[in-house]
């Protein structure tokens, strides 16, 4: 399991994990809306890689690994929109 709170600063990101999850999810919604979930995106490796490259470019985080980006998208879904709004 990825410890986002510990690892985000190592990757150059100063956001807290919830904020990071939200931003990754928003990029997914804005640019990859043809996939309704992160699970669908992961079934298309070339598109998943394109999404990861987009996130790195838009967030200016070149060291951010693919698994962190896709994990953030998954965490956003698992935590749920209701809890994301409260934080």
TITORRO-964904 format. One line per field, with one value per atom (N, C-alpha, C): residue in three letters; atom name; x, y, z. Coordinates in pm, 1 decimal, m for minus. Last residue first. Layout:
residuo: c(ALA/...)
atomo: c(CA/...)
c1: c(X/...)
c2: c(Y/...)
c3: c(Z/...)
***
This chain:
residuo: c(UNK/UNK/UNK/UNK/UNK/UNK/UNK/UNK/UNK/UNK/UNK/UNK/UNK/UNK/UNK/UNK/UNK/UNK/UNK/UNK/UNK/UNK/UNK/UNK/UNK/UNK/UNK/UNK/UNK/UNK/UNK/UNK/UNK/UNK/UNK/UNK/UNK/UNK/UNK/UNK/UNK/UNK/UNK/UNK/UNK/UNK/UNK/UNK/UNK/UNK/UNK/UNK/UNK/UNK/UNK/UNK/UNK/UNK/UNK/UNK/UNK/UNK/UNK/UNK/UNK/UNK/UNK/UNK/UNK/UNK/UNK/UNK/UNK/UNK/UNK/UNK/UNK/UNK/UNK/UNK/UNK/UNK/UNK/UNK/UNK/UNK/UNK/UNK/UNK/UNK/UNK/UNK/UNK/UNK/UNK/UNK/UNK/UNK/UNK/UNK/UNK/UNK/UNK/UNK/UNK/UNK/UNK/UNK/UNK/UNK/UNK/UNK/UNK/UNK/UNK/UNK/UNK/UNK/UNK/UNK/UNK/UNK/UNK/UNK/UNK/UNK/UNK/UNK/UNK/UNK/UNK/UNK/UNK/UNK/UNK/UNK/UNK/UNK/UNK/UNK/UNK/UNK/UNK/UNK/UNK/UNK/UNK/UNK/UNK/UNK/UNK/UNK/UNK/UNK/UNK/UNK/UNK/UNK/UNK/UNK/UNK/UNK/UNK/UNK/UNK/UNK/UNK/UNK/UNK/UNK/UNK/UNK/UNK/UNK/UNK/UNK/UNK/UNK/UNK/UNK/UNK/UNK/UNK/UNK/UNK/UNK/UNK/UNK/UNK/UNK/UNK/UNK/UNK/UNK/UNK/UNK/UNK/UNK/UNK/UNK/UNK/UNK/UNK/UNK/UNK/UNK/UNK/UNK/UNK/UNK/UNK/UNK/UNK/UNK/UNK/UNK/UNK/UNK/UNK/UNK/UNK/UNK/UNK/UNK/UNK/UNK/UNK/UNK/UNK/UNK/UNK/UNK/UNK/UNK/UNK/UNK/UNK/UNK/UNK/UNK/UNK/UNK/UNK/UNK/UNK/UNK/UNK/UNK/UNK/UNK/UNK/UNK/UNK/UNK/UNK/UNK/UNK/UNK/UNK/UNK/UNK)
atomo: c(N/CA/C/N/CA/C/N/CA/C/N/CA/C/N/CA/C/N/CA/C/N/CA/C/N/CA/C/N/CA/C/N/CA/C/N/CA/C/N/CA/C/N/CA/C/N/CA/C/N/CA/C/N/CA/C/N/CA/C/N/CA/C/N/CA/C/N/CA/C/N/CA/C/N/CA/C/N/CA/C/N/CA/C/N/CA/C/N/CA/C/N/CA/C/N/CA/C/N/CA/C/N/CA/C/N/CA/C/N/CA/C/N/CA/C/N/CA/C/N/CA/C/N/CA/C/N/CA/C/N/CA/C/N/CA/C/N/CA/C/N/CA/C/N/CA/C/N/CA/C/N/CA/C/N/CA/C/N/CA/C/N/CA/C/N/CA/C/N/CA/C/N/CA/C/N/CA/C/N/CA/C/N/CA/C/N/CA/C/N/CA/C/N/CA/C/N/CA/C/N/CA/C/N/CA/C/N/CA/C/N/CA/C/N/CA/C/N/CA/C/N/CA/C/N/CA/C/N/CA/C/N/CA/C/N/CA/C/N/CA/C/N/CA/C/N/CA/C/N/CA/C/N/CA/C/N/CA/C/N/CA/C/N/CA/C/N/CA/C/N/CA/C/N/CA/C/N/CA/C/N/CA/C/N/CA/C/N/CA/C/N/CA/C/N/CA/C/N/CA/C/N/CA/C)
c1: c(m1376.2/m1237.7/m1191.8/m1626.1/m1617.4/m1476.6/m1580.3/m1632.9/m1614.0/m1499.7/m1405.4/m1450.9/m1727.5/m1618.8/m1519.0/m1876.1/m1930.1/m1817.7/m1726.2/m1744.9/m1791.9/m1488.7/m1624.6/m1638.1/m1278.1/m1314.9/m1455.9/m1267.1/m1294.8/m1338.4/m1204.2/m1328.3/m1364.9/m957.7/m1067.3/m1201.0/m810.5/m842.0/m956.3/m788.4/m860.4/m900.7/m630.4/m761.1/m848.3/m405.1/m480.3/m621.2/m321.2/m363.0/m444.0/m242.6/m357.8/m410.6/m26.7/m134.6/m259.6/133.5/81.5/m36.7/201.3/120.9/65.0/361.1/229.2/142.0/528.5/516.3/372.0/661.0/542.8/524.8/856.5/898.7/781.7/733.9/793.6/835.3/496.2/555.5/619.0/307.9/451.5/523.6/51.3/84.5/232.9/58.0/m31.4/4.3/250.0/270.3/187.2/134.7/270.2/294.5/m110.7/m108.5/29.3/m18.2/m93.3/m87.7/92.4/178.8/111.7/m141.4/m33.4/60.5/m278.1/m334.6/m225.7/m106.3/m130.6/m187.5/m138.7/m7.8/m21.8/m406.5/m366.7/m231.5/m387.6/m462.6/m426.2/m242.1/m189.0/m257.7/m413.6/m280.8/m224.8/m708.9/m654.1/m515.9/m792.5/m805.8/m750.7/m781.3/m671.5/m678.0/m1029.8/m907.1/m792.1/m1197.7/m1207.9/m1081.4/m1114.1/m1100.7/m1109.5/m1189.6/m1046.7/m1024.5/m1483.6/m1414.2/m1265.4/m1571.2/m1652.0/m1584.4/m1403.7/m1399.3/m1474.6/m1433.6/m1487.4/m1482.2/m1299.2/m1437.5/m1500.5/m1041.7/m1061.3/m1202.5/m1033.3/m962.3/m987.4/m1188.5/m1172.4/m1118.1/m1163.4/m1295.4/m1282.5/m884.0/m948.3/m1083.5/m859.3/m792.1/m851.1/m1001.4/m1053.1/m987.6/m833.2/m967.4/m1023.1/m614.3/m597.8/m733.8/m740.2/m683.6/m663.3/m816.9/m917.0/m863.7/m567.8/m667.3/m769.5/m459.5/m395.4/m493.6/m631.5/m624.2/m562.2/m563.3/m700.5/m703.8/m280.2/m331.2/m471.2/m173.5/m210.3/m276.0/101.1/m41.9/m65.7/355.8/334.2/187.2/554.7/418.3/397.2/788.9/784.0/648.3/811.7/786.7/773.0/831.8/947.2/934.0/568.9/680.8/806.7/432.1/406.0/519.9/500.1/567.8/544.0/344.0/489.2/557.3/85.9/127.2/279.6/68.8/72.5/123.6/189.4/164.6/179.5/53.2/129.0/89.8/84.5/0.0/88.5)
c2: c(1680.9/1706.7/1841.0/1655.1/1693.5/1736.4/1558.2/1693.5/1742.1/1298.4/1390.8/1535.5/1173.1/1198.6/1297.7/1168.9/1231.4/1266.4/1024.6/1168.1/1236.6/783.4/827.9/978.7/614.6/701.4/754.7/493.2/413.2/498.7/705.5/628.7/555.2/784.6/881.2/808.2/551.2/597.2/698.0/551.4/443.3/486.9/777.9/771.4/664.0/697.3/814.3/814.6/485.6/459.6/574.4/622.1/531.9/495.7/761.3/832.4/745.8/557.7/659.2/732.4/415.8/348.9/447.4/602.9/562.6/503.6/843.5/715.0/683.9/1160.3/1089.3/957.9/1321.5/1201.2/1114.0/1547.9/1447.9/1318.1/1736.0/1638.4/1524.2/1925.8/1954.1/1866.4/1867.0/1894.4/1929.2/1821.0/1925.3/1964.7/1605.4/1733.3/1845.4/1402.4/1450.5/1588.7/1375.5/1417.6/1472.8/1283.4/1408.5/1462.2/1037.9/1142.0/1278.5/906.8/930.6/1040.4/898.3/970.4/1003.8/731.8/868.7/954.6/499.0/564.0/708.9/447.3/468.5/539.0/403.5/519.8/551.5/166.0/283.2/410.8/m10.8/32.2/155.8/m38.2/16.2/74.4/m97.3/m205.5/m163.8/140.4/44.7/m72.1/251.9/309.2/209.5/95.0/88.3/142.9/179.6/38.1/20.9/442.9/412.6/268.6/485.1/457.1/435.2/555.4/599.3/573.5/702.1/590.6/634.6/941.7/826.5/699.4/1131.0/1102.3/988.0/1232.1/1090.4/1045.2/1503.5/1458.4/1313.6/1560.6/1661.9/1605.2/1331.5/1374.8/1469.4/1336.9/1219.7/1260.0/1577.3/1561.2/1442.5/1507.6/1613.1/1607.5/1311.7/1275.5/1380.7/1471.9/1363.0/1323.5/1635.4/1695.2/1589.4/1449.3/1532.0/1586.7/1349.8/1259.4/1338.0/1590.0/1523.7/1431.1/1628.1/1730.2/1671.3/1399.0/1418.5/1520.7/1435.6/1326.5/1350.0/1778.4/1666.9/1559.3/1885.3/1876.3/1764.7/1894.3/1946.7/1943.0/1675.1/1727.1/1769.7/1539.5/1681.4/1746.1/1289.0/1300.3/1446.2/1333.6/1274.2/1285.9/1421.1/1516.5/1463.1/1165.3/1280.3/1383.0/981.0/976.5/1098.3/1027.5/1021.0/1039.5/1025.0/1135.2/1141.4/782.0/907.9/1022.4/491.9/591.6/729.8/219.9/343.6/438.6/m118.3/0.0/124.0)
c3: c(378.1/421.6/373.8/260.6/400.2/440.4/5.6/19.4/161.9/51.1/m11.2/8.2/145.2/238.6/180.7/m95.9/25.5/122.5/m283.3/m300.7/m173.5/m168.2/m197.7/m200.1/m137.8/m25.8/m45.1/m390.7/m270.8/m152.0/m566.1/m584.3/m455.5/m461.2/m472.0/m483.7/m497.8/m361.9/m363.1/m778.8/m710.8/m569.9/m811.4/m876.6/m809.4/m673.0/m626.3/m684.7/m834.5/m697.0/m639.8/m1061.1/m1070.6/m932.6/m941.8/m1010.6/m1017.3/m843.8/m751.6/m813.9/m1072.8/m969.7/m867.9/m1212.5/m1263.4/m1153.5/m997.4/m1067.1/m1108.9/m1038.6/m990.7/m1066.5/m1137.6/m1064.9/m1018.8/m1251.2/m1338.8/m1269.5/m1200.5/m1109.1/m1190.0/m1298.9/m1295.7/m1192.8/m1346.2/m1206.7/m1189.1/m1620.4/m1567.8/m1424.2/m1636.2/m1705.4/m1642.5/m1479.9/m1450.4/m1512.9/m1618.6/m1477.9/m1442.3/m1869.7/m1858.9/m1716.3/m1796.4/m1853.7/m1845.9/m1714.6/m1618.5/m1668.3/m1961.4/m1847.8/m1746.2/m2105.4/m2152.5/m2039.6/m1954.1/m1959.5/m2006.7/m2013.5/m1874.0/m1868.4/m2288.5/m2239.5/m2094.3/m2285.4/m2356.8/m2309.3/m2131.8/m2085.4/m2155.4/m2039.2/m2163.5/m2131.6/m1791.7/m1891.6/m2028.2/m1654.9/m1635.4/m1732.8/m1721.0/m1775.2/m1766.4/m1561.8/m1707.6/m1772.8/m1308.6/m1346.1/m1498.2/m1295.4/m1303.7/m1347.5/m1504.2/m1378.4/m1404.0/m1756.5/m1642.9/m1508.3/m2017.2/m1921.8/m1797.4/m2136.7/m2209.5/m2123.1/m1991.0/m1951.1/m2030.4/m1969.3/m2001.2/m1964.4/m1895.9/m2016.0/m2058.0/m1667.9/m1772.7/m1903.8/m1509.7/m1556.5/m1676.3/m1463.9/m1524.6/m1585.6/m1330.1/m1459.3/m1535.8/m1099.6/m1187.1/m1324.9/m988.9/m1034.6/m1129.8/m921.2/m1017.9/m1074.6/m730.0/m850.8/m959.7/m532.0/m600.5/m732.4/m448.9/m508.7/m589.5/m341.0/m454.0/m524.8/m126.7/m231.2/m359.1/18.8/m28.6/m142.0/79.3/m5.3/m61.1/33.7/119.8/32.3/m177.2/m143.8/m42.4/m273.2/m138.3/m95.8/m455.2/m436.6/m291.8/m500.4/m533.5/m515.8/m407.6/m551.3/m595.3/m139.1/m207.1/m358.7/m79.1/m77.7/m148.5/m114.7/m201.8/m197.8/90.8/m38.5/m128.2/320.1/331.1/195.6/218.6/306.5/315.5/78.8/6.5/93.2/89.2/192.4/128.6/m81.0/m91.7/20.3/0.0/0.0/0.0)
***
